[in-house]
Amino acid sequence: MAEFMGNLRRTDMCGTLRMKDVGREVTLMGWTQRRRNLGSLIFVDLRDRSGICQIVFDDTTESAVFEKAETVRSEYVLAVRGKVRERSSKTDKIATGDIEVLAEELKILSEADVTPFEITDDVNVNEALRLKYRYLDLRRPALQRNLFVRHAIARAAREYLDGNGFTEVETPMLGKSTPEGARDYLVPSRVKQGSFYALPQSPQLYKQLLMIAGFDRYYQITKCFRDEDLRANRQPEFTQIDIEMSFVEKIEDVTYPIEGLIRKIFKDAIGKDLGEGHFRTMTYKEAMENYGS
């Protein structure tokens, strides 16, 4: 039966503990990746978004805590208090492979049924099932890393653009339908029968108003919507880094700041240094002849 946290409060993330933490009392909270019962010894791999830490229950563990650990199954949500110690058998397969936590207190915060697929990166399961149980699919480290990279991209973009004189402005999502390159998604108005709002294909009109108003340099990480059939380069809903600048004349007035933005994103989000110097460029004719796009 599920328990409350009581006085337990998380002190550390599972994947952050290292040899320097040996001897510390810590409280970890997360999901059970797997449990191994060797009779007088139980190992639980506890997982959170930072990684996995091995939890140990042995003959020094209080009997009531040990018996509770025997009931733990995959994806049970646990709160564990214990002391960090050096592993007798180390592994380089996980970042915390030099240490483990000897449990002193255990609370089962939530039990779990058998999941429809294993929560691992190498699981072979069809996409329809993954989408049906998206909340389980998103527990897999590979998908979590994708969202962390997306977060790092947005943070790097904001830091760079803020530091280069751009102002972030949120523009309206509900507006008037305007003729652009694709069909609009329409939202019926409740207060004005027979009228519709359109979801933006881009913030084009709003950012031009901002330039006329004197904001000079604008950006926004924004949603755009286009009612089109799916293609490799077309999605009905997508996010873009939207930028507008005043007092520019040459193409380099736009491309050079964008080069800096791309360098910042690559370095901060995935640790790749694109080096110095300006990017290679090609003409429209070369792009169409060589790449067809």
Secondary structure, DSSP 8 states (H G I E B T S, - for coil): -----TT----S-GGG--GGGTT-EEEEEEEEEEEEE-SS-EEEEEEETTEEEEEEE-TTS-HHHHHHHHT--TT-EEEEEEEEEE-SS--SSSTTTTEEEEEEEEEEEE-----SS-SSTT----HHHHHHTHHHHTTSHHHHHHHHHHHHHHHHHHHHHHHTT-EE----SSB-----SS---EEE-SSSTT-EEE--S-SHHHHHHHHHTT--EEEEEEEEE-----BTTB-SEEEEEEEEESS--STHHHHHHHHHHHHHHHHHHH-----SS------HHHHHHHH--
